[in-house]
Amino acid sequence: MTDERELAVQAAIEGELRLLDPEVRASPAVVSELLDPEFTEFGASGRRWDAESVLTVTSAGTVSPRSPVKVSGMSGVVLAPGVVHLTYLADNQGRRAWRSSLWRLTEQGWRMYFHQATLTD
């Protein structure tokens, strides 16, 4: 039997993988459903993002269709009821980064609250 913790981690992983999908990233409406209104990201570029700035980029149509990001070693842990921490290595056409995300359960479902990417060799 699957317990609540496993279901929470699986929901966060599914949301994370959706946000990495180029078709989803090109849809501001879908991205908006997956990002917490209080979302913050420290990107691999060094730039700080919030939900509004991410949605501005996706709404402008400047998100170019790319091949999917390759993910390895994704794992998650429940930090508290309704809060999941994910970590993994992402390879975006040779640009590799360690990634860490916090997902929280809201009335609208699981949403990404925080994300950080750190470039690596």
C-alpha positions in Angstrom: 0.0 0.0 0.0 1.3 3.4 -0.9 1.4 5.8 2.0 0.7 9.6 2.0 4.5 10.5 1.9 5.0 8.4 -1.3 2.0 10.0 -2.9 3.2 13.5 -1.9 6.7 12.9 -3.4 5.2 11.4 -6.6 2.9 14.4 -7.0 5.8 16.8 -6.7 7.9 14.8 -9.1 5.1 14.8 -11.6 4.7 18.6 -11.3 8.5 19.1 -11.7 8.6 17.0 -14.8 5.7 18.9 -16.3 7.5 22.2 -15.7 10.5 20.8 -17.5 8.4 19.9 -20.6 8.9 22.4 -23.4 5.2 22.3 -24.3 4.1 23.1 -20.8 6.7 25.9 -20.4 5.2 27.5 -23.6 1.8 27.7 -21.9 1.5 30.5 -19.3 -1.8 29.1 -18.1 -0.4 25.7 -17.3 2.8 27.2 -15.8 0.5 29.4 -13.6 -1.3 26.3 -12.3 2.1 24.7 -11.2 3.8 27.8 -9.6 2.8 29.0 -6.2 1.9 32.7 -6.2 4.8 33.2 -3.7 7.2 31.3 -6.0 10.9 32.3 -6.0 13.7 30.9 -8.1 17.5 31.4 -8.1 18.3 30.3 -11.6 21.5 28.8 -13.0 22.0 32.2 -14.7 22.2 33.9 -11.3 18.9 35.7 -11.9 16.2 35.8 -9.3 12.7 35.0 -10.6 9.2 35.2 -9.2 5.9 33.8 -10.5 5.1 37.1 -12.2 8.5 37.3 -14.1 8.3 33.7 -15.2 4.7 34.2 -16.5 5.8 37.4 -18.3 8.5 35.4 -20.2 6.1 32.5 -21.0 3.3 35.0 -22.1 5.7 36.8 -24.4 6.3 33.7 -26.4 10.0 34.0 -25.8 10.3 30.4 -24.5 11.8 28.6 -27.5 10.8 25.0 -28.1 13.8 22.9 -27.1 14.4 19.3 -26.6 13.3 18.0 -23.3 15.7 18.4 -20.3 17.3 15.2 -19.3 16.8 14.4 -15.7 18.8 11.9 -13.5 18.8 11.0 -9.9 15.5 12.7 -9.0 14.5 12.0 -5.4 12.2 13.6 -2.9 11.5 13.7 0.8 8.6 15.0 2.8 9.9 17.8 5.1 6.5 18.4 6.8 2.9 17.6 5.9 2.3 19.3 2.6 5.9 20.2 1.9 8.2 18.1 -0.4 11.8 18.8 -1.3 13.1 17.4 -4.6 16.7 17.2 -5.8 18.1 16.1 -9.2 20.7 16.7 -11.9 19.4 18.3 -15.1 21.1 18.3 -18.5 19.7 20.9 -20.9 21.6 20.3 -24.2 24.9 20.0 -22.3 24.2 22.7 -19.7 24.2 20.7 -16.5 22.8 21.9 -13.2 22.0 20.5 -9.8 18.4 21.5 -9.1 16.5 21.7 -5.8 12.8 22.5 -5.5 10.3 22.9 -2.7 6.7 22.0 -3.5 3.8 22.7 -1.2 0.2 21.5 -1.1 -2.3 24.3 -1.6 -6.1 24.3 -2.0 -5.4 24.2 -5.8 -3.1 21.2 -5.5 0.7 20.8 -5.5 2.6 23.9 -6.5 6.3 24.8 -6.7 7.2 27.3 -4.0 11.0 27.5 -4.4 13.6 26.4 -7.0 17.3 26.8 -7.3 19.7 25.6 -10.0 23.5 25.5 -9.6 25.6 24.9 -12.7 28.1 22.0 -12.6 30.5 20.3 -14.9 
